[in-house]
Amino acid sequence: MSRRPNPLLEDFLDGNIPLPEIHWETVPRGVDPFVVWEGYDDCVEGWPPIWFPSHEPRSGRSYGEFERASLFDKDLVRILMAMHRWPLWGTPKQKKHAVAIALLQLYCELGNLCERV
């Protein structure tokens, strides 16, 4: 059974579409956007990034593959909604840029580098 990426990542993973220009003053100190934007676990349904949690932080209970994919999807949708980009709209380039910013936000939230939206 082949694992498919989250549909929200479809345009984001397209190497023919450029990544957004980075405005370094808006990126938290110590965060490398390219680390955030690369490294997807293509052996797991939904292809969550390797930095996305694989277990529940409080209890330590491991997430199942599909639970993790679902949590990743819900977090991306939540952030895109806060950005007023849900449902995802625009050209493929605009979609890629919105998802790139949402991924940076999610990474920062998980690392307690910014407030949850």
All heavy atoms as an XYZ file, in Angstrom:
965
protein
N       0.845     -1.172      0.000
C       0.000      0.000      0.000
C       0.896      1.242      0.000
O       1.743      1.411      0.861
C      -0.862     -0.027      1.262
C      -1.787      1.144      1.378
S      -3.051      0.809      2.597
C      -2.683      2.048      3.798
N       0.718      2.120     -0.972
C       1.541      3.325     -1.020
C       0.920      4.405     -0.143
O      -0.289      4.525     -0.036
C       1.687      3.820     -2.452
O       0.562      4.528     -2.862
N       1.779      5.163      0.490
C       1.349      6.253      1.353
C       1.259      7.516      0.512
O       2.150      7.821     -0.263
C       2.329      6.457      2.501
C       2.599      5.200      3.299
C       1.355      4.787      4.038
N       1.677      3.787      5.043
C       1.058      2.619      5.122
N       0.121      2.302      4.273
N       1.378      1.775      6.071
N       0.163      8.225      0.674
C      -0.042      9.444     -0.107
C       0.137     10.664      0.777
O      -0.212     10.644      1.947
C      -1.427      9.432     -0.720
C      -1.579      8.299     -1.721
C      -2.857      8.315     -2.500
N      -3.864      9.234     -2.028
C      -5.162      8.949     -1.971
N      -5.591      7.783     -2.353
N      -6.018      9.841     -1.551
N       0.665     11.750      0.205
C       0.806     12.972      0.992
C      -0.555     13.602      1.273
O      -1.526     13.367      0.547
C       1.668     13.877      0.114
C       1.527     13.355     -1.253
C       1.200     11.897     -1.141
N      -0.595     14.396      2.297
C      -1.783     15.177      2.604
C      -2.109     16.016      1.367
O      -1.210     16.630      0.781
C      -1.473     16.076      3.809
C      -2.649     16.883      4.261
O      -3.285     17.570      3.479
N      -2.925     16.821      5.551
N      -3.384     16.072      0.954
C      -3.732     16.866     -0.233
C      -3.322     18.341     -0.122
O      -3.067     18.980     -1.135
C      -5.252     16.729     -0.326
C      -5.565     15.456      0.379
C      -4.536     15.331      1.471
N      -3.243     18.874      1.090
C      -2.810     20.261      1.263
C      -1.352     20.455      0.869
O      -0.920     21.575      0.607
C      -3.020     20.709      2.710
C      -4.467     20.800      3.170
C      -4.537     21.098      4.663
C      -5.215     21.850      2.372
N      -0.590     19.368      0.830
C       0.828     19.452      0.469
C       1.071     19.276     -1.025
O       2.205     19.392     -1.486
C       1.629     18.389      1.224
C       1.659     18.492      2.745
C       2.420     17.312      3.333
C       2.264     19.803      3.185
N       0.020     19.028     -1.778
C       0.174     18.721     -3.208
C       0.975     19.784     -3.948
O       1.990     19.488     -4.578
C      -1.202     18.560     -3.849
C      -1.154     18.172     -5.306
C      -2.544     17.952     -5.869
O      -3.289     17.130     -5.319
O      -2.873     18.628     -6.860
N       0.529     21.037     -3.892
C       1.268     22.103     -4.565
C       2.564     22.429     -3.836
O       3.567     22.783     -4.453
C       0.408     23.374     -4.688
C      -0.715     23.203     -5.692
O      -0.485     22.616     -6.757
O      -1.839     23.660     -5.397
N       2.549     22.299     -2.510
C       3.740     22.614     -1.735
C       4.916     21.712     -2.110
O       6.052     22.163     -2.189
C       3.456     22.499     -0.236
C       4.641     22.884      0.583
C       4.959     24.218      0.777
C       5.474     21.921      1.110
C       6.080     24.585      1.497
C       6.594     22.280      1.838
C       6.897     23.607      2.026
N       4.648     20.455     -2.366
C       5.707     19.505     -2.696
C       6.143     19.555     -4.161
O       7.096     18.891     -4.535
C       5.261     18.087     -2.329
C       5.035     17.836     -0.833
C       4.414     16.467     -0.609
C       6.321     17.996     -0.059
N       5.447     20.354     -4.966
C       5.781     20.475     -6.383
C       7.055     21.305     -6.533
O       7.062     22.515     -6.273
C       4.621     21.131     -7.135
C       4.837     21.190     -8.634
O       5.993     21.096     -9.108
O       3.825     21.326     -9.360
N       8.132     20.664     -6.926
C       9.420     21.336     -7.077
C       9.465     22.366     -8.189
O      10.391     23.174     -8.248
N       8.474     22.371     -9.072
C       8.431     23.354    -10.152
C       7.845     24.686     -9.701
O       7.909     25.670    -10.434
C       7.612     22.808    -11.326
C       8.284     21.613    -11.959
O       9.503     21.586    -12.126
N       7.506     20.606    -12.300
N       7.243     24.717     -8.515
C       6.674     25.946     -7.969
C       7.666     26.483     -6.939
O       8.071     25.757     -6.035
C       5.302     25.677     -7.305
C       4.336     25.052     -8.311
C       4.726     26.964     -6.729
C       3.044     24.551     -7.682
N       8.077     27.748     -7.072
C       9.082     28.279     -6.137
C       8.532     28.463     -4.726
O       7.353     28.725     -4.528
C       9.462     29.623     -6.759
C       8.281     30.025     -7.569
C       7.656     28.745     -8.063
N       9.423     28.321     -3.756
C       9.077     28.620     -2.373
C       8.961     30.129     -2.209
O       9.524     30.894     -3.005
C      10.156     28.077     -1.430
C      10.122     26.574     -1.205
C      11.422     26.096     -0.590
C       8.941     26.191     -0.338
N       8.255     30.577     -1.183
C       8.128     32.028     -0.999
C       9.456     32.664     -0.603
O      10.350     32.007     -0.062
C       7.116     32.146      0.144
C       7.201     30.868      0.886
C       7.552     29.824     -0.155
N       9.562     33.948     -0.892
C      10.719     34.713     -0.440
C      10.669     34.773      1.079
O       9.603     34.943      1.672
C      10.651     36.122     -1.028
C      11.815     36.993     -0.656
C      11.692     38.388     -1.258
O      11.077     38.524     -2.326
O      12.222     39.309     -0.625
N      11.806     34.621      1.700
C      11.860     34.610      3.163
C      12.133     36.023      3.674
O      13.079     36.673      3.249
C      12.955     33.648      3.663
C      12.644     32.221      3.211
C      13.075     33.712      5.186
C      13.766     31.244      3.436
N      11.273     36.479      4.562
C      11.468     37.759      5.244
C      12.015     37.401      6.631
O      11.258     37.096      7.548
C      10.152     38.540      5.332
C       9.573     38.834      3.987
N      10.052     39.845      3.180
C       8.583     38.245      3.289
C       9.377     39.855      2.045
N       8.473     38.896      2.080
N      13.322     37.430      6.762
C      13.994     36.913      7.956
C      13.556     37.599      9.240
O      13.585     36.994     10.303
C      15.505     36.979      7.786
C      15.962     35.965      6.782
C      16.332     36.200      5.485
C      16.037     34.549      6.961
N      16.645     35.018      4.855
C      16.476     33.981      5.741
C      15.781     33.697      8.032
C      16.667     32.625      5.559
C      15.973     32.336      7.859
C      16.413     31.818      6.637
N      13.112     38.851      9.146
C      12.685     39.537     10.360
C      11.397     38.949     10.941
O      11.064     39.200     12.099
C      12.529     41.050     10.120
C      11.431     41.435      9.148
C      11.819     41.367      7.668
O      12.961     40.957      7.347
O      10.972     41.717      6.837
N      10.694     38.142     10.165
C       9.461     37.524     10.656
C       9.660     36.075     11.096
O       8.722     35.459     11.600
C       8.355     37.566      9.576
O       8.763     36.768      8.460
C       8.078     38.990      9.129
N      10.866     35.543     10.893
C      11.154     34.161     11.262
C      11.799     34.149     12.644
O      12.777     34.873     12.868
C      12.098     33.494     10.223
C      12.448     32.080     10.631
C      11.455     33.517      8.836
N      11.248     33.372     13.590
C      11.851     33.341     14.931
C      13.324     32.948     14.890
O      13.749     32.152     14.057
C      11.035     32.270     15.664
C       9.731     32.229     14.947
C      10.059     32.524     13.511
N      14.081     33.508     15.816
C      15.514     33.238     15.931
C      15.762     31.732     16.040
O      15.080     31.039     16.782
C      16.070     33.933     17.160
C      17.549     33.694     17.386
C      17.988     34.376     18.658
N      17.961     35.824     18.487
C      19.045     36.564     18.287
N      20.224     35.999     18.288
N      18.961     37.860     18.121
N      16.715     31.264     15.275
C      17.099     29.862     15.340
C      16.269     28.931     14.470
O      16.539     27.741     14.427
N      15.263     29.462     13.786
C      14.431     28.619     12.925
C      14.946     28.709     11.495
O      15.079     29.801     10.941
C      12.943     29.039     12.975
C      12.128     28.254     11.977
C      12.389     28.858     14.379
N      15.242     27.560     10.919
C      15.664     27.489      9.519
C      14.456     27.034      8.708
O      14.045     25.874      8.801
C      16.816     26.502      9.367
C      17.314     26.397      7.943
O      16.644     26.899      7.005
O      18.383     25.791      7.749
N      13.851     27.935      7.917
C      12.657     27.557      7.157
C      12.860     26.316      6.286
O      11.937     25.532      6.107
C      12.364     28.780      6.294
C      12.983     29.911      7.032
C      14.209     29.337      7.702
N      14.068     26.127      5.784
C      14.303     24.985      4.907
C      14.266     23.665      5.677
O      13.903     22.637      5.131
C      15.587     25.173      4.107
C      15.503     26.383      3.212
C      16.132     27.565      3.561
C      14.740     26.358      2.057
C      16.019     28.699      2.760
C      14.616     27.483      1.247
C      15.258     28.657      1.603
N      14.624     23.696      6.948
C      14.480     22.501      7.788
C      12.994     22.214      7.999
O      12.560     21.062      7.979
C      15.212     22.679      9.136
C      14.859     21.566     10.107
C      16.713     22.735      8.909
N      12.222     23.270      8.181
C      10.774     23.125      8.377
C      10.118     22.589      7.115
O       9.238     21.737      7.179
C      10.143     24.478      8.785
C       8.627     24.377      8.876
C      10.732     24.969     10.093
N      10.542     23.077      5.965
C       9.885     22.752      4.706
C      10.359     21.461      4.067
O       9.806     21.021      3.063
C      10.075     23.889      3.717
C       9.389     25.161      4.133
C       8.304     25.292      4.942
C       9.760     26.483      3.744
N       7.971     26.610      5.092
C       8.856     27.369      4.357
C      10.766     27.000      2.941
C       8.906     28.749      4.187
C      10.827     28.374      2.775
C       9.899     29.237      3.386
N      11.379     20.826      4.608
C      11.891     19.582      4.033
C      11.757     18.450      5.051
O      11.510     18.677      6.216
C      13.353     19.758      3.631
C      13.532     20.813      2.551
C      14.980     21.127      2.244
O      15.885     20.563      2.875
O      15.204     21.967      1.365
N      11.938     17.235      4.608
C      11.957     16.108      5.535
C      10.597     15.538      5.864
O      10.216     15.477      7.031
N       9.872     15.107      4.873
C       8.558     14.502      5.093
C       8.693     13.001      5.206
O       9.498     12.392      4.528
C       7.599     14.884      3.956
C       7.311     16.358      4.026
C       8.142     17.262      3.403
C       6.282     16.840      4.798
C       7.931     18.616      3.517
C       6.055     18.188      4.931
C       6.886     19.076      4.285
O       6.682     20.415      4.421
N       7.902     12.437      6.067
C       7.926     10.995      6.289
C       7.001     10.328      5.270
O       5.810     10.143      5.530
C       7.494     10.686      7.723
C       7.811      9.269      8.119
O       8.099      8.456      7.225
O       7.766      8.981      9.318
N       7.547     10.000      4.098
C       6.728      9.436      3.029
C       6.361      7.974      3.267
O       5.674      7.367      2.457
C       7.385      9.624      1.662
C       8.743      8.984      1.552
O       9.212      8.388      2.533
O       9.352      9.082      0.467
N       6.791      7.427      4.383
C       6.402      6.061      4.762
C       5.171      6.074      5.666
O       4.719      5.025      6.110
C       7.551      5.358      5.479
S       8.968      5.085      4.414
N       4.668      7.262      5.949
C       3.505      7.426      6.820
C       2.409      8.120      6.030
O       2.672      9.074      5.303
C       3.877      8.263      8.072
C       2.664      8.550      8.926
C       4.949      7.556      8.874
N       1.191      7.646      6.159
C       0.047      8.267      5.484
C      -0.008      9.756      5.826
O       0.177     10.152      6.964
C      -1.256      7.587      5.906
C      -2.462      8.051      5.141
C      -2.428      7.696      3.664
O      -1.793      6.705      3.280
O      -3.056      8.431      2.880
N      -0.235     10.594      4.817
C      -0.328     12.033      5.009
C       1.010     12.753      4.968
O       1.058     13.962      4.936
N       2.099     11.996      4.980
C       3.455     12.539      4.921
C       3.686     13.670      5.926
O       4.138     14.763      5.555
C       3.778     13.042      3.528
C       3.911     12.016      2.466
C       3.383     10.766      2.435
C       4.620     12.167      1.240
N       3.718     10.141      1.271
C       4.474     10.983      0.517
C       5.360     13.205      0.697
C       5.039     10.798     -0.728
C       5.918     13.035     -0.556
C       5.763     11.833     -1.253
N       3.425     13.466      7.201
C       3.707     14.546      8.151
C       5.210     14.816      8.192
O       6.014     13.910      7.956
C       3.208     13.992      9.487
C       3.214     12.513      9.313
C       2.958     12.254      7.862
N       5.591     16.058      8.483
C       7.026     16.353      8.585
C       7.649     15.558      9.733
O       6.969     15.217     10.706
C       7.073     17.851      8.893
C       5.718     18.370      8.618
C       4.770     17.233      8.728
N       8.932     15.303      9.623
C       9.598     14.517     10.664
C       9.575     15.247     12.004
O       9.661     14.608     13.048
C      11.039     14.133     10.263
C      11.860     15.363      9.921
C      11.031     13.161      9.110
C      13.325     15.098      9.671
N       9.431     16.567     12.011
C       9.389     17.327     13.255
C       7.999     17.331     13.896
O       7.840     17.795     15.026
C       9.894     18.760     13.056
C       9.309     19.483     11.882
C       9.892     19.646     10.662
C       8.040     20.143     11.808
N       9.056     20.357      9.831
C       7.916     20.677     10.512
C       6.992     20.327     12.705
C       6.792     21.392     10.092
C       5.869     21.030     12.289
C       5.781     21.555     11.000
N       6.989     16.821     13.198
C       5.644     16.782     13.772
C       5.590     15.641     14.791
O       6.091     14.551     14.527
C       4.594     16.575     12.669
C       3.187     16.798     13.152
C       2.695     18.081     13.316
C       2.377     15.728     13.467
C       1.399     18.289     13.780
C       1.084     15.925     13.930
C       0.606     17.210     14.087
N       5.004     15.890     15.971
C       5.033     14.890     17.044
C       4.496     13.517     16.640
O       3.515     13.418     15.907
C       4.156     15.491     18.139
C       4.061     16.934     17.823
C       4.242     17.075     16.342
N       5.146     12.496     17.153
C       4.704     11.116     16.910
C       4.080     10.518     18.170
O       3.699      9.358     18.176
C       5.882     10.250     16.453
O       6.892     10.256     17.435
N       3.993     11.339     19.222
C       3.388     10.879     20.472
C       2.710     12.053     21.172
O       3.027     13.220     20.911
C       4.445     10.253     21.381
C       5.507     11.217     21.804
N       6.566     11.545     20.997
C       5.643     11.959     22.922
C       7.326     12.436     21.604
N       6.785     12.715     22.776
N       1.785     11.738     22.057
C       1.063     12.738     22.832
C       2.021     13.326     23.861
O       2.633     12.581     24.617
C      -0.138     12.074     23.512
C      -1.306     12.992     23.790
C      -1.079     13.935     24.965
O      -0.521     13.526     26.000
O      -1.456     15.098     24.821
N       2.207     14.649     23.871
C       3.218     15.251     24.734
C       3.019     15.005     26.242
O       3.996     14.814     26.958
C       3.129     16.750     24.441
C       2.365     16.870     23.182
C       1.552     15.628     23.020
N       1.802     15.002     26.695
C       1.569     14.861     28.141
C       1.715     13.428     28.623
O       2.374     13.153     29.615
C       0.192     15.402     28.503
C       0.122     16.910     28.360
C      -1.185     17.460     28.898
N      -1.224     18.890     28.702
C      -2.129     19.511     27.984
N      -3.117     18.848     27.435
N      -2.083     20.821     27.856
N       1.062     12.512     27.911
C       1.048     11.121     28.380
C       2.186     10.286     27.800
O       2.532      9.250     28.356
C      -0.288     10.458     28.031
O      -0.388     10.264     26.628
N       2.727     10.717     26.660
C       3.760      9.939     25.997
C       3.208      8.832     25.118
O       3.965      8.085     24.497
N       1.877      8.733     25.026
C       1.240      7.708     24.204
C       1.572      7.951     22.732
O       1.449      9.060     22.227
C      -0.283      7.750     24.399
C      -1.049      6.748     23.557
C      -2.556      6.911     23.722
N      -3.058      8.175     23.217
C      -3.327      8.441     21.936
N      -3.108      7.528     21.004
N      -3.805      9.617     21.578
N       2.021      6.919     22.045
C       2.350      7.040     20.626
C       1.088      7.186     19.792
O       0.087      6.534     20.051
C       3.114      5.802     20.145
O       4.385      5.764     20.719
N       1.171      8.061     18.802
C       0.073      8.210     17.856
C       0.163      7.098     16.823
O       1.259      6.742     16.383
C       0.157      9.540     17.107
C      -0.043     10.763     17.962
C       0.804     11.848     17.841
C      -1.091     10.857     18.871
C       0.635     12.994     18.598
C      -1.280     12.004     19.636
C      -0.414     13.066     19.489
O      -0.594     14.188     20.236
N      -0.970      6.588     16.426
C      -1.014      5.675     15.297
C      -0.770      6.468     14.022
O      -0.884      7.697     13.995
N      -0.432      5.774     12.963
C      -0.119      6.429     11.690
C      -1.239      7.350     11.220
O      -1.011      8.502     10.866
C       0.152      5.350     10.642
C       0.365      5.884      9.261
C       0.659      4.778      8.257
O       0.928      3.630      8.654
O       0.624      5.085      7.063
N      -2.469      6.857     11.240
C      -3.581      7.640     10.718
C      -4.003      8.731     11.697
O      -4.458      9.795     11.290
C      -4.741      6.726     10.339
C      -4.373      5.827      9.190
C      -4.003      4.506      9.416
C      -4.346      6.305      7.894
C      -3.624      3.686      8.362
C      -3.967      5.494      6.836
C      -3.609      4.178      7.064
N      -3.817      8.498     12.991
C      -4.100      9.537     13.988
C      -3.130     10.705     13.802
O      -3.531     11.871     13.826
C      -3.983      8.953     15.399
C      -4.284      9.957     16.489
C      -4.151      9.374     17.883
O      -3.501      8.309     18.053
O      -4.690      9.986     18.816
N      -1.881     10.387     13.600
C      -0.867     11.430     13.391
C      -1.168     12.227     12.124
O      -1.087     13.459     12.111
C       0.519     10.796     13.311
C       1.647     11.800     13.237
C       2.993     11.105     13.379
N       4.073     12.052     13.262
C       5.113     11.899     12.452
N       5.235     10.810     11.718
N       6.056     12.820     12.398
N      -1.535     11.531     11.060
C      -1.887     12.199      9.803
C      -3.092     13.105     10.004
O      -3.140     14.226      9.485
C      -2.163     11.172      8.715
N      -4.070     12.643     10.753
C      -5.271     13.435     11.017
C      -4.945     14.671     11.847
O      -5.435     15.772     11.568
C      -6.303     12.570     11.737
O      -7.421     13.340     12.105
N      -4.107     14.522     12.860
C      -3.717     15.660     13.696
C      -2.943     16.694     12.877
O      -3.146     17.910     13.033
C      -2.885     15.180     14.885
C      -3.641     14.369     15.930
C      -2.659     13.734     16.910
C      -4.662     15.224     16.646
N      -2.061     16.225     12.015
C      -1.297     17.121     11.146
C      -2.249     17.910     10.240
O      -2.155     19.130     10.128
C      -0.282     16.318     10.330
C       0.483     17.117      9.319
C       1.267     18.187      9.700
C       0.428     16.775      7.981
C       1.991     18.929      8.762
C       1.143     17.497      7.032
C       1.919     18.579      7.426
N      -3.200     17.210      9.638
C      -4.176     17.856      8.761
C      -4.992     18.901      9.533
O      -5.183     20.025      9.062
C      -5.104     16.802      8.146
C      -6.102     17.418      7.190
O      -5.686     17.862      6.101
O      -7.301     17.484      7.548
N      -5.476     18.537     10.715
C      -6.282     19.468     11.519
C      -5.492     20.707     11.893
O      -6.025     21.822     11.868
C      -6.800     18.767     12.775
C      -7.920     17.799     12.487
C      -8.374     17.101     13.754
C      -9.429     16.059     13.402
N      -9.863     15.304     14.574
N      -4.223     20.546     12.232
C      -3.404     21.701     12.577
C      -3.180     22.607     11.369
O      -3.256     23.833     11.489
C      -2.055     21.261     13.156
C      -2.115     20.949     14.636
O      -3.038     21.430     15.327
O      -1.227     20.229     15.123
N      -2.923     22.024     10.211
C      -2.744     22.846      9.007
C      -4.025     23.609      8.675
O      -3.984     24.806      8.381
C      -2.343     21.974      7.810
C      -0.878     21.641      7.654
C      -0.654     20.811      6.392
C      -0.022     22.891      7.592
N      -5.155     22.938      8.739
C      -6.438     23.590      8.440
C      -6.701     24.709      9.447
O      -7.116     25.805      9.075
C      -7.580     22.557      8.418
C      -8.934     23.241      8.397
C      -7.440     21.632      7.215
N      -6.444     24.454     10.727
C      -6.664     25.469     11.771
C      -5.855     26.735     11.473
O      -6.365     27.857     11.545
C      -6.259     24.894     13.129
C      -6.287     25.902     14.271
C      -5.841     25.291     15.582
N      -4.545     24.647     15.544
C      -3.378     25.289     15.630
N      -3.351     26.608     15.732
N      -2.237     24.626     15.616
N      -4.597     26.550     11.087
C      -3.742     27.703     10.806
C      -4.168     28.394      9.521
O      -4.224     29.630      9.462
C      -2.262     27.273     10.775
C      -1.829     26.838     12.182
C      -1.362     28.396     10.249
C      -0.501     26.127     12.241
N      -4.503     27.629      8.495
C      -4.976     28.233      7.248
C      -6.269     29.007      7.483
O      -6.488     30.069      6.882
C      -5.160     27.166      6.168
C      -3.857     26.591      5.605
C      -4.127     25.327      4.799
C      -3.110     27.622      4.774
N      -7.127     28.514      8.362
C      -8.359     29.246      8.702
C      -8.010     30.576      9.368
O      -8.605     31.607      9.045
C      -9.248     28.404      9.618
C      -9.925     27.260      8.901
S     -10.880     26.218     10.024
C     -12.288     27.273     10.308
N      -7.048     30.564     10.279
C      -6.629     31.794     10.957
C      -6.026     32.789      9.959
O      -6.121     34.005     10.157
C      -5.627     31.477     12.064
N      -5.425     32.271      8.899
C      -4.828     33.108      7.855
C      -5.868     33.567      6.827
O      -5.536     34.281      5.894
C      -3.727     32.317      7.120
C      -2.529     31.971      7.950
S      -1.412     30.789      7.109
C      -0.998     31.635      5.587
N      -7.109     33.129      6.995
C      -8.187     33.392      6.030
C      -7.851     32.824      4.653
O      -8.129     33.428      3.631
C      -8.495     34.892      5.933
C      -8.844     35.492      7.253
N     -10.048     35.269      7.871
C      -8.126     36.271      8.096
C     -10.068     35.900      9.034
N      -8.907     36.507      9.202
N      -7.220     31.648      4.671
C      -6.855     30.960      3.434
C      -7.511     29.587      3.361
O      -7.058     28.707      2.647
C      -5.332     30.804      3.341
C      -4.552     32.086      3.163
C      -4.908     32.838      1.898
N      -4.833     32.033      0.709
C      -3.833     32.010     -0.156
N      -2.803     32.775      0.029
N      -3.879     31.226     -1.210
N      -8.576     29.396      4.142
C      -9.292     28.123      4.110
C     -10.714     28.361      3.678
O     -11.349     29.253      4.202
C      -9.264     27.437      5.475
C      -9.904     26.089      5.406
C     -11.125     25.744      5.889
C      -9.380     24.930      4.781
N     -11.388     24.446      5.610
C     -10.327     23.918      4.922
C      -8.200     24.651      4.105
C     -10.136     22.639      4.419
C      -8.019     23.386      3.610
C      -8.971     22.394      3.775
N     -11.212     27.596      2.694
C     -10.474     26.558      1.976
C      -9.341     27.177      1.159
O      -9.420     28.324      0.755
C     -11.518     25.893      1.080
C     -12.673     26.824      1.033
C     -12.589     27.722      2.227
N      -8.319     26.369      0.953
C      -7.125     26.827      0.253
C      -7.511     27.302     -1.145
O      -8.188     26.597     -1.884
C      -6.111     25.675      0.183
C      -4.669     26.015     -0.119
C      -4.133     27.078      0.830
C      -3.816     24.773     -0.029
N      -7.114     28.509     -1.504
C      -7.509     29.100     -2.774
C      -6.307     29.776     -3.443
O      -5.284     29.993     -2.823
C      -8.627     30.134     -2.571
C      -8.306     31.172     -1.538
C      -8.595     31.100     -0.200
C      -7.606     32.404     -1.721
N      -8.125     32.211      0.452
C      -7.520     33.040     -0.450
C      -7.042     33.032     -2.814
C      -6.907     34.266     -0.273
C      -6.419     34.268     -2.635
C      -6.370     34.865     -1.370
N      -6.486     30.104     -4.710
C      -5.476     30.824     -5.468
C      -4.759     29.945     -6.471
O      -5.115     28.790     -6.705
N      -3.722     30.524     -7.051
C      -2.898     29.801     -8.016
C      -2.071     28.768     -7.248
O      -1.933     28.864     -6.020
C      -1.940     30.766     -8.736
O      -1.019     31.305     -7.766
C      -2.692     31.893     -9.443
N      -1.492     27.813     -7.951
C      -0.617     26.865     -7.256
C       0.499     27.567     -6.460
O       0.827     27.155     -5.358
C      -0.052     25.996     -8.380
C      -1.141     25.999     -9.407
C      -1.698     27.411     -9.351
N       1.060     28.641     -7.002
C       2.113     29.377     -6.296
C       1.553     30.002     -5.018
O       2.188     29.942     -3.957
C       2.702     30.462     -7.202
C       3.842     31.227     -6.564
C       4.438     32.239     -7.528
C       5.558     33.014     -6.860
N       6.164     33.976     -7.783
N       0.366     30.594     -5.080
C      -0.254     31.190     -3.893
C      -0.574     30.121     -2.849
O      -0.400     30.349     -1.647
C      -1.525     31.947     -4.273
C      -1.251     33.207     -5.062
C      -2.521     33.814     -5.655
O      -3.444     33.104     -6.050
N      -2.554     35.135     -5.711
N      -1.025     28.963     -3.304
C      -1.312     27.866     -2.383
C      -0.032     27.388     -1.703
O      -0.012     27.146     -0.491
C      -1.984     26.700     -3.119
C      -3.395     26.996     -3.574
C      -3.951     25.811     -4.342
C      -5.306     26.091     -4.922
N      -5.821     24.934     -5.694
N       1.045     27.257     -2.488
C       2.315     26.808     -1.920
C       2.799     27.798     -0.868
O       3.269     27.398      0.197
C       3.370     26.636     -3.017
C       4.698     26.109     -2.487
C       5.628     25.706     -3.596
C       6.874     25.019     -3.052
N       7.580     24.257     -4.081
N       2.680     29.080     -1.157
C       3.130     30.092     -0.213
C       2.301     30.060      1.068
O       2.862     30.170      2.169
C       3.093     31.464     -0.857
C       4.150     31.649     -1.894
N       4.543     32.879     -2.347
C       4.912     30.756     -2.574
C       5.496     32.743     -3.251
N       5.731     31.459     -3.412
N       0.994     29.891      0.951
C       0.136     29.823      2.141
C       0.496     28.619      3.001
O       0.611     28.730      4.233
C      -1.339     29.772      1.730
N       0.709     27.479      2.375
C       1.065     26.270      3.129
C       2.452     26.426      3.748
O       2.677     26.009      4.892
C       0.962     25.007      2.241
C       1.552     23.789      2.938
C      -0.499     24.746      1.868
N       3.378     27.073      3.053
C       4.720     27.295      3.603
C       4.645     28.120      4.882
O       5.295     27.790      5.878
C       5.610     27.992      2.565
N       3.848     29.165      4.876
C       3.697     30.015      6.057
C       2.987     29.237      7.170
O       3.369     29.320      8.341
C       2.932     31.306      5.710
C       3.686     32.115      4.650
C       2.653     32.135      6.960
C       5.120     32.441      4.962
N       1.973     28.450      6.813
C       1.262     27.639      7.812
C       2.207     26.621      8.455
O       2.148     26.397      9.671
C       0.066     26.938      7.168
N       3.077     26.020      7.667
C       4.049     25.060      8.217
C       5.024     25.749      9.181
O       5.349     25.194     10.236
C       4.814     24.359      7.099
C       4.021     23.329      6.303
C       4.764     22.944      5.032
C       3.728     22.104      7.153
N       5.474     26.952      8.826
C       6.353     27.690      9.734
C       5.628     28.001     11.049
O       6.204     27.860     12.127
C       6.828     28.991      9.094
C       7.960     28.889      8.098
C       8.228     30.244      7.448
C       9.221     28.365      8.758
N       4.376     28.410     10.952
C       3.589     28.698     12.148
C       3.437     27.451     13.009
O       3.633     27.494     14.227
C       2.207     29.257     11.766
C       1.276     29.468     12.934
C       1.716     30.560     13.889
O       2.375     31.517     13.475
N       1.360     30.441     15.153
N       3.110     26.336     12.384
C       2.934     25.086     13.126
C       4.229     24.678     13.821
O       4.229     24.305     14.993
C       2.442     23.981     12.186
C       2.215     22.610     12.809
C       1.238     22.676     13.978
C       1.702     21.641     11.727
N       5.338     24.769     13.117
C       6.633     24.435     13.690
C       6.921     25.313     14.918
O       7.375     24.829     15.953
C       7.729     24.606     12.634
C       9.108     24.276     13.120
C       9.578     22.972     13.103
C       9.959     25.270     13.599
C      10.860     22.658     13.546
C      11.237     24.970     14.044
C      11.675     23.659     14.010
O      12.939     23.364     14.453
N       6.670     26.600     14.777
C       6.919     27.527     15.879
C       5.997     27.248     17.059
O       6.431     27.332     18.217
C       6.768     28.962     15.404
S       8.093     29.463     14.287
N       4.744     26.920     16.793
C       3.826     26.574     17.870
C       4.303     25.340     18.620
O       4.313     25.320     19.854
C       2.424     26.304     17.315
C       1.676     27.507     16.866
C       0.315     27.181     16.288
O      -0.147     26.019     16.356
O      -0.321     28.106     15.762
N       4.689     24.314     17.880
C       5.120     23.065     18.509
C       6.398     23.250     19.321
O       6.603     22.563     20.317
C       5.305     21.982     17.452
C       4.022     21.501     16.774
C       4.343     20.600     15.591
C       3.112     20.801     17.764
N       7.237     24.171     18.899
C       8.482     24.432     19.613
C       8.354     25.536     20.664
O       9.344     25.978     21.220
N       7.116     25.976     20.905
C       6.838     27.059     21.862
C       7.623     28.333     21.526
O       8.086     29.039     22.430
C       7.124     26.615     23.296
C       6.165     25.526     23.737
O       4.961     25.609     23.488
N       6.700     24.510     24.376
N       7.770     28.595     20.227
C       8.461     29.800     19.787
C       7.495     30.920     19.457
O       7.910     32.064     19.242
C       9.315     29.487     18.541
C      10.379     28.408     18.737
C      10.990     28.019     17.398
C      11.437     28.890     19.703
N       6.196     30.590     19.377
C       5.165     31.585     19.088
C       3.843     31.097     19.681
O       3.702     29.924     20.044
C       5.051     31.843     17.597
S       4.511     30.417     16.637
N       2.891     32.010     19.739
C       1.565     31.700     20.259
C       0.786     30.852     19.264
O       0.962     30.989     18.050
C       0.788     32.981     20.541
C       1.379     33.831     21.638
C       1.289     33.175     23.002
O       0.238     32.550     23.302
O       2.265     33.275     23.763
N      -0.079     30.007     19.794
C      -0.969     29.212     18.949
C      -2.073     30.127     18.410
O      -2.603     30.956     19.136
C      -1.578     28.097     19.804
C      -2.444     27.142     19.068
C      -2.931     26.065     20.037
N      -4.042     25.356     19.495
C      -3.988     24.124     19.014
N      -2.844     23.464     19.060
N      -5.044     23.538     18.522
N      -2.360     30.007     17.111
C      -3.432     30.804     16.505
C      -4.738     30.042     16.509
O      -4.775     28.850     16.620
C      -3.092     31.257     15.065
C      -1.924     32.207     15.077
C      -2.842     30.100     14.140
